[in-house]
Amino acid sequence: MRPIRETIPLDEARRLIDGAIRPLVRVDRVRIDRANGRVVAAPVVSQADVPPFARAAMDGYAVRAFDTVGASTQAPRVLQWVETVFTAQIPAHAVGEHQCTEIATGAPMPDGADSVVMVEDTEKDADGTVRVFGPVYSGQNLTRQGADIRVGQAVLSPGDVLTPSRIGALAALGFIDVEAYARPRVAILSTGNEVVDPGQPLKPGFIYDINKFTLGAILREHGAEPVAFPTAPDNVPDLERALRACLTEDVVIFSGGSSVGERDLILDVVKRMGEVLFHGIAVKPGKPTLFGVIDGTPVFGMPGYPTSCLSNAYLLLVAPMRRMAHLPAASPRTVTIPLGQRVVSTTGRHQFYTVRIVDGQALPAFKASGDITSMSQADGYIEIPAQTDVVEKGELVTVALF
C-alpha cells in the first residue's frame, strides 16, 4: 500500500493538463451529412450566387410593377397572360408592357418582370386576360439572384462550428464535403482482473465495466472520438503492452489502477514509460487521479470507482478535449436555487457534489464513489470549494445541469 500523502489543488492539475495538451492540426475531409458539430478548418468561399437566379416568392403572376399602379377591386388593371412557368422550367417569353406570366413559387422570373402579384389578388379569364386588384412595387414577392449568398462571399471561416444552418449553406452552394479539424482520438483502457464487458456472463467476484461507456459518452459529447481497447489485467507486463498499443491515439485514459493498493500499478507503469506530472488531486470524489506524458502523448489515470471517474471527467477532461477539437469552451446550463439540506464537505478538497432538483430546491444525490446512481439519478452538480466545510440549508447554490 502506498498512500497518497500529497495532493495538488484542482486549479494546479488543470494548469498542468493544459500545458501538455495542444489543439490538433490534423484535418479531415468530412461529408456534410456527417459534419454537424465539427469545426471548420479552412475558409469556405462561395463560387456561385444563391439563389442562382431570380425566382418567384409567391404563386401568382410575374408583372412589371408599373403596370399595376392604381389597381384596386373597383378599378383592376387588365394584363395579358403570356405563359405559365413552373419550377425547373425556363421562361420562353419576356414580359412586355401590360403582359404577365403565371408563375409558381420558386420558378425562375421571366425577363422584363420585376415583381409578382399574389394569385389571391388576381382573376384570370378564359380568354387569357388577367385582372389585377392590387398594386405591387418593384421587387415585391420575388427573391433576387444572389440575395442570400454572392459569388466570392466568405461563407464560413476556420473555427466556425458546423450547425444545421451552416451545413444548409454548404448544401446550397453544392458542397458535398468540407475541411474540418480532426476529432481527438482517445484510447480508453479499463484495467482490473475483475472487470468484464456488459453482455458477458458475470461470475462471482466480477463486475461489469461502467467507466468505458460513461467516459466514451462524455468524450463524444465534447468533440472527441473514443477508441475502446480490451481490458488489461493488473500486472505490469500486460499493462505496459496495453499502454503501448494505446499510444497510437492522441490521448490515453486509464480507468482503474490509479489508487494506492497493491495492484494499483498505473503509477509504476507510467513512471517506467514516461513522466508523471501529478498523482493525487485535492478533490472529492476522485482524489487518486494521475496525469502524465509518454512519448508526447497525454495519459490520464482515472479512478476506478464510477462516480469518481465520471465526475473527474467533467472536471478534467471536458476542457482539454474541446480545446484539442478546436471547440469553444463548454457552457453548461445552470440554475441558482436554495440548498434543501445541509451539506458537510471535506476541508481542503474541492468537492463535486451531485444533487437532485425537487420542488425548486437542490437535494443531495451523492451516495458513494462506487455508486453510479449518484450520477444517474442526479439532475446536476454543485461545486464546493476546498476552503468550504459546510454549506447550510437554504443557502443559494449554482447547479450545473447534466
C-alpha positions as CSV (number, residue, x, y, z in Angstrom):
1,M,0.0,0.0,0.0
2,R,1.3,3.4,-1.0
3,P,-0.9,6.2,0.5
4,I,-1.2,9.4,-1.5
5,R,0.4,11.7,1.1
6,E,0.4,14.9,-1.0
7,T,-2.2,16.2,-3.4
8,I,-2.3,19.2,-5.7
9,P,-5.2,21.7,-6.0
10,L,-7.7,21.3,-8.8
11,D,-6.6,24.5,-10.5
12,E,-3.0,23.3,-10.5
13,A,-4.0,20.0,-12.0
14,R,-5.9,21.8,-14.8
15,R,-2.8,24.0,-15.4
16,L,-0.5,21.0,-15.8
17,I,-3.0,19.3,-18.2
18,D,-3.4,22.5,-20.3
19,G,0.4,22.8,-20.6
20,A,0.6,19.3,-22.0
21,I,-2.3,19.4,-24.5
22,R,-2.4,21.3,-27.8
23,P,-5.2,21.8,-30.4
24,L,-4.9,19.2,-33.2
25,V,-3.6,20.4,-36.5
26,R,-4.8,17.3,-38.5
27,V,-7.6,18.0,-40.9
28,D,-10.3,15.6,-42.2
29,R,-12.5,15.9,-45.3
30,V,-15.9,15.3,-43.9
31,R,-19.2,14.7,-45.8
32,I,-21.7,17.4,-44.9
33,D,-24.3,14.8,-43.8
34,R,-21.8,13.8,-41.1
35,A,-20.4,17.2,-40.3
36,N,-22.7,18.5,-37.6
37,G,-20.7,19.7,-34.6
38,R,-17.4,19.6,-36.5
39,V,-15.1,22.6,-36.6
40,V,-14.3,24.3,-40.0
41,A,-10.5,24.2,-40.8
42,A,-10.3,26.2,-44.0
43,P,-12.2,29.2,-45.4
44,V,-15.3,28.4,-47.4
45,V,-15.8,31.0,-50.2
46,S,-18.9,30.9,-52.5
47,Q,-18.3,30.1,-56.1
48,A,-21.9,30.8,-57.0
49,D,-24.8,33.0,-56.3
50,V,-27.6,31.7,-54.0
51,P,-30.2,31.6,-55.3
52,P,-28.6,31.2,-58.7
53,F,-31.5,33.1,-60.5
54,A,-34.2,35.5,-59.6
55,R,-37.3,33.5,-58.5
56,A,-40.9,34.0,-57.5
57,A,-41.5,34.0,-53.8
58,M,-45.3,33.5,-54.2
59,D,-47.7,31.7,-56.5
60,G,-49.2,34.4,-58.8
61,Y,-48.3,36.4,-61.8
62,A,-44.9,37.9,-62.8
63,V,-45.5,41.5,-63.9
64,R,-44.0,44.9,-64.4
65,A,-44.8,46.8,-61.2
66,F,-45.5,50.0,-63.3
67,D,-48.5,48.2,-64.9
68,T,-50.2,47.7,-61.6
69,V,-50.1,51.3,-60.3
70,G,-53.6,52.3,-59.1
71,A,-55.0,48.8,-59.3
72,S,-58.0,48.2,-56.9
73,T,-61.1,46.0,-56.6
74,Q,-63.2,48.7,-58.2
75,A,-60.6,49.6,-60.9
76,P,-58.5,46.5,-61.7
77,R,-55.6,46.6,-64.1
78,V,-56.0,44.2,-67.0
79,L,-53.0,42.3,-68.3
80,Q,-52.5,39.7,-71.0
81,W,-51.3,36.2,-69.9
82,V,-48.2,35.1,-71.9
83,E,-47.3,31.7,-70.5
84,T,-47.2,29.6,-67.3
85,V,-43.9,28.7,-65.7
86,F,-43.4,26.1,-63.0
87,T,-40.2,25.2,-61.0
88,A,-37.4,23.7,-63.1
89,Q,-38.7,25.5,-66.2
90,I,-37.1,28.4,-68.0
91,P,-39.5,31.1,-69.2
92,A,-39.8,31.1,-73.0
93,H,-41.0,34.7,-73.3
94,A,-40.2,38.1,-71.7
95,V,-42.9,40.1,-70.1
96,G,-43.7,43.2,-72.0
97,E,-46.0,46.2,-71.4
98,H,-49.4,45.1,-70.0
99,Q,-48.3,41.5,-70.0
100,C,-47.9,38.9,-67.3
101,T,-46.6,35.3,-66.7
102,E,-48.4,32.9,-64.5
103,I,-45.7,31.6,-62.1
104,A,-45.2,29.1,-59.3
105,T,-43.3,29.7,-56.1
106,G,-39.6,29.1,-56.7
107,A,-39.8,29.3,-60.5
108,P,-37.4,31.5,-62.4
109,M,-38.6,35.0,-63.1
110,P,-39.0,35.9,-66.8
111,D,-37.1,38.8,-68.3
112,G,-39.0,42.1,-68.1
113,A,-40.9,41.3,-64.9
114,D,-39.8,42.9,-61.7
115,S,-42.4,41.7,-59.2
116,V,-45.1,39.1,-58.5
117,V,-48.8,39.7,-57.8
118,M,-50.2,37.1,-55.4
119,V,-52.7,34.8,-57.1
120,E,-55.2,35.9,-54.4
121,D,-55.2,39.4,-55.8
122,T,-55.9,38.4,-59.4
123,E,-58.6,36.8,-61.5
124,K,-57.9,35.0,-64.8
125,D,-60.5,34.9,-67.6
126,A,-60.9,32.1,-70.2
127,D,-59.6,34.4,-72.9
128,G,-56.2,34.8,-71.2
129,T,-56.8,38.2,-69.7
130,V,-55.8,38.7,-66.0
131,R,-57.3,41.3,-63.8
132,V,-55.1,42.6,-61.0
133,F,-56.9,44.0,-57.9
134,G,-54.0,45.5,-56.1
135,P,-50.7,47.2,-56.9
136,V,-47.2,45.8,-56.2
137,Y,-43.9,47.6,-56.0
138,S,-40.7,46.7,-57.9
139,G,-39.1,43.7,-56.2
140,Q,-42.2,42.6,-54.3
141,N,-42.8,38.9,-53.8
142,L,-39.6,37.7,-55.5
143,T,-36.1,36.8,-54.4
144,R,-33.3,38.3,-56.5
145,Q,-30.3,36.3,-57.7
146,G,-27.6,36.3,-55.0
147,A,-29.9,37.7,-52.4
148,D,-28.7,35.1,-49.9
149,I,-25.1,34.5,-50.9
150,R,-23.0,36.3,-53.6
151,V,-20.1,34.9,-55.6
152,G,-16.8,35.5,-53.7
153,Q,-18.6,35.9,-50.3
154,A,-16.9,34.2,-47.3
155,V,-19.5,31.8,-46.0
156,L,-17.5,30.0,-43.3
157,S,-14.2,30.7,-41.5
158,P,-11.7,28.5,-39.7
159,G,-13.0,27.9,-36.2
160,D,-16.7,28.0,-37.1
161,V,-18.6,25.2,-35.5
162,L,-20.8,23.5,-38.1
163,T,-24.5,23.7,-37.2
164,P,-27.6,22.5,-39.2
165,S,-28.0,26.0,-40.7
166,R,-24.3,26.2,-41.7
167,I,-24.5,22.8,-43.2
168,G,-27.5,24.0,-45.1
169,A,-25.4,26.9,-46.5
170,L,-22.8,24.4,-47.7
171,A,-25.5,22.3,-49.4
172,A,-26.9,25.5,-51.0
173,L,-23.5,26.0,-52.6
174,G,-23.3,22.5,-53.9
175,F,-20.6,21.3,-51.4
176,I,-20.7,17.6,-50.6
177,D,-17.9,17.8,-48.0
178,V,-15.9,20.3,-46.0
179,E,-12.4,20.5,-44.4
180,A,-12.8,20.1,-40.6
181,Y,-10.3,19.7,-37.8
182,A,-9.9,16.1,-36.8
183,R,-11.5,14.9,-33.6
184,P,-9.0,13.9,-31.0
185,R,-8.9,10.1,-30.8
186,V,-8.9,9.0,-27.2
187,A,-7.9,5.5,-26.2
188,I,-10.0,4.2,-23.2
189,L,-8.3,1.3,-21.3
190,S,-10.1,-0.2,-18.4
191,T,-7.9,-2.2,-16.0
192,G,-8.7,-4.8,-13.4
193,N,-8.8,-8.6,-13.2
194,E,-12.4,-8.4,-12.1
195,V,-13.8,-6.2,-14.9
196,V,-15.8,-7.7,-17.8
197,D,-17.8,-6.1,-20.6
198,P,-21.6,-5.9,-20.4
199,G,-23.3,-8.8,-22.2
200,Q,-20.8,-11.3,-20.8
201,P,-21.7,-13.8,-18.1
202,L,-20.9,-12.3,-14.6
203,K,-19.0,-14.7,-12.5
204,P,-18.8,-14.4,-8.7
205,G,-16.4,-11.6,-7.7
206,F,-16.6,-9.9,-11.1
207,I,-18.2,-6.6,-12.1
208,Y,-19.3,-5.0,-15.4
209,D,-17.3,-2.3,-16.9
210,I,-19.1,1.0,-16.4
211,N,-16.3,3.6,-17.0
212,K,-15.6,2.6,-20.6
213,F,-19.1,3.6,-21.5
214,T,-19.5,6.7,-19.3
215,L,-16.1,8.1,-20.5
216,G,-17.0,7.3,-24.1
217,A,-20.3,9.2,-23.8
218,I,-18.7,12.3,-22.3
219,L,-15.9,12.3,-24.8
220,R,-18.3,12.1,-27.8
221,E,-20.4,14.9,-26.3
222,H,-17.3,17.2,-26.3
223,G,-15.8,16.6,-29.6
224,A,-13.5,13.6,-29.2
225,E,-13.6,10.1,-30.7
226,P,-13.3,7.4,-28.0
227,V,-11.5,4.2,-29.0
228,A,-12.1,1.3,-26.6
229,F,-9.3,-1.1,-26.0
230,P,-9.6,-4.6,-24.4
231,T,-9.5,-4.6,-20.6
232,A,-6.0,-5.1,-19.2
233,P,-5.2,-7.3,-16.3
234,D,-3.5,-6.0,-13.1
235,N,0.2,-6.8,-13.8
236,V,3.0,-4.7,-15.1
237,P,3.8,-6.6,-18.3
238,D,0.2,-6.7,-19.5
239,L,-0.3,-3.1,-18.6
240,E,2.8,-2.0,-20.5
241,R,1.7,-3.9,-23.6
242,A,-1.7,-2.4,-23.4
243,L,-0.4,1.1,-23.0
244,R,2.0,0.7,-25.9
245,A,-1.0,-0.3,-28.1
246,C,-2.9,2.8,-26.9
247,L,-0.1,5.2,-27.7
248,T,-1.2,5.2,-31.3
249,E,-4.0,7.5,-30.3
250,D,-3.9,11.2,-29.4
251,V,-4.8,10.7,-25.7
252,V,-4.8,7.7,-23.4
253,I,-7.3,7.3,-20.5
254,F,-6.8,4.5,-18.0
255,S,-9.7,3.6,-15.8
256,G,-8.8,2.0,-12.5
257,G,-5.4,1.1,-11.2
258,S,-4.6,4.7,-10.2
259,S,-5.1,4.3,-6.4
260,V,-2.8,3.1,-3.7
261,G,-3.5,-0.7,-3.5
262,E,-1.0,-3.5,-4.2
263,R,-2.5,-4.0,-7.7
264,D,-2.9,-0.3,-8.5
265,L,0.1,-0.3,-10.9
266,I,-0.6,2.6,-13.3
267,L,1.7,4.9,-11.4
268,D,4.6,2.4,-11.8
269,V,3.9,1.8,-15.5
270,V,3.7,5.5,-16.4
271,K,6.8,6.3,-14.5
272,R,8.7,3.5,-16.3
273,M,7.5,4.6,-19.7
274,G,7.3,8.4,-19.4
275,E,6.7,11.2,-16.9
276,V,4.1,11.6,-14.2
277,L,3.1,15.2,-13.8
278,F,0.8,14.6,-10.8
279,H,-0.7,11.8,-8.8
280,G,-3.5,12.9,-6.4
281,I,-5.8,15.9,-6.6
282,A,-7.5,17.7,-3.7
283,V,-10.9,16.8,-5.0
284,K,-13.8,14.7,-3.7
285,P,-14.6,12.3,-5.2
286,G,-11.6,11.4,-7.4
287,K,-8.6,12.0,-5.3
288,P,-6.4,9.1,-6.8
289,T,-6.2,10.7,-10.3
290,L,-3.0,10.6,-12.3
291,F,-1.7,12.6,-15.3
292,G,1.5,12.1,-17.2
293,V,3.0,12.1,-20.7
294,I,4.6,9.2,-22.6
295,D,6.4,9.9,-25.9
296,G,4.4,13.2,-26.2
297,T,1.0,11.5,-25.6
298,P,-1.0,12.8,-22.6
299,V,-2.0,9.9,-20.3
300,F,-4.8,10.1,-17.7
301,G,-5.2,7.6,-14.9
302,M,-8.8,7.9,-13.7
303,P,-10.2,6.4,-10.6
304,G,-11.9,3.0,-11.0
305,Y,-15.0,4.0,-8.9
306,P,-17.7,5.0,-11.4
307,T,-18.8,8.3,-9.7
308,S,-15.2,9.4,-9.1
309,C,-14.3,8.6,-12.7
310,L,-17.2,10.4,-14.3
311,S,-17.0,13.4,-12.0
312,N,-13.3,13.9,-12.8
313,A,-14.1,13.5,-16.5
314,Y,-16.3,16.6,-16.1
315,L,-13.7,18.5,-14.1
316,L,-10.6,17.5,-16.0
317,L,-11.4,16.1,-19.5
318,V,-14.1,18.3,-21.0
319,A,-12.0,21.5,-21.3
320,P,-8.8,19.9,-22.9
321,M,-10.8,17.7,-25.2
322,R,-12.8,20.7,-26.5
323,R,-9.5,22.6,-27.0
324,M,-7.9,19.8,-28.9
325,A,-11.0,19.7,-31.1
326,H,-11.0,23.5,-31.6
327,L,-14.4,23.7,-30.0
328,P,-15.4,26.7,-27.8
329,A,-15.4,26.3,-24.1
330,A,-18.3,24.4,-22.7
331,S,-21.2,26.5,-21.3
332,P,-23.3,24.2,-19.1
333,R,-26.8,25.3,-18.3
334,T,-27.1,26.4,-14.7
335,V,-29.8,27.3,-12.2
336,T,-29.4,29.1,-8.9
337,I,-31.7,27.6,-6.2
338,P,-31.6,27.1,-2.4
339,L,-30.0,24.0,-1.0
340,G,-32.6,21.8,0.6
341,Q,-30.3,20.1,3.1
342,R,-27.2,21.0,5.0
343,V,-24.0,19.6,3.4
344,V,-20.8,18.9,5.2
345,S,-17.7,18.9,2.9
346,T,-14.1,17.8,3.4
347,T,-12.0,20.8,4.1
348,G,-9.0,21.1,1.7
349,R,-10.7,19.1,-1.1
350,H,-12.7,20.7,-3.9
351,Q,-16.0,18.7,-4.0
352,F,-18.1,17.8,-7.0
353,Y,-21.4,17.2,-5.3
354,T,-24.4,15.7,-7.2
355,V,-27.9,16.9,-6.5
356,R,-31.5,16.4,-7.5
357,I,-33.9,19.3,-8.0
358,V,-37.1,18.8,-6.1
359,D,-39.7,21.5,-5.6
360,G,-37.2,24.2,-6.5
361,Q,-34.5,23.0,-4.1
362,A,-31.2,21.2,-4.6
363,L,-31.2,17.9,-2.6
364,P,-28.2,15.6,-2.2
365,A,-27.9,12.8,-4.7
366,F,-24.4,11.6,-3.8
367,K,-24.2,8.1,-2.2
368,A,-20.7,6.8,-2.6
369,S,-17.8,6.9,-5.1
370,G,-18.7,3.4,-6.3
371,D,-22.4,4.1,-6.9
372,I,-23.2,5.2,-10.4
373,T,-26.7,6.1,-9.3
374,S,-25.1,9.1,-7.5
375,M,-24.8,10.5,-11.1
376,S,-27.6,8.7,-13.0
377,Q,-30.3,9.9,-10.5
378,A,-28.9,13.4,-10.2
379,D,-30.1,16.5,-12.2
380,G,-26.7,18.2,-11.9
381,Y,-24.0,19.1,-9.5
382,I,-22.7,21.9,-7.4
383,E,-19.0,22.6,-6.7
384,I,-17.9,23.2,-3.1
385,P,-14.6,25.0,-2.9
386,A,-11.7,23.4,-1.0
387,Q,-11.9,26.0,1.8
388,T,-15.6,25.5,2.5
389,D,-16.5,22.8,5.0
390,V,-20.3,23.4,5.4
391,V,-23.0,24.7,3.0
392,E,-26.1,25.5,5.1
393,K,-29.6,24.6,4.2
394,G,-31.3,27.4,2.4
395,E,-28.1,28.8,1.0
396,L,-28.3,29.7,-2.7
397,V,-26.2,27.3,-4.8
398,T,-25.5,27.2,-8.6
399,V,-26.4,23.8,-10.1
400,A,-24.7,22.9,-13.3
401,L,-27.2,20.7,-15.1
402,F,-26.4,17.4,-16.8
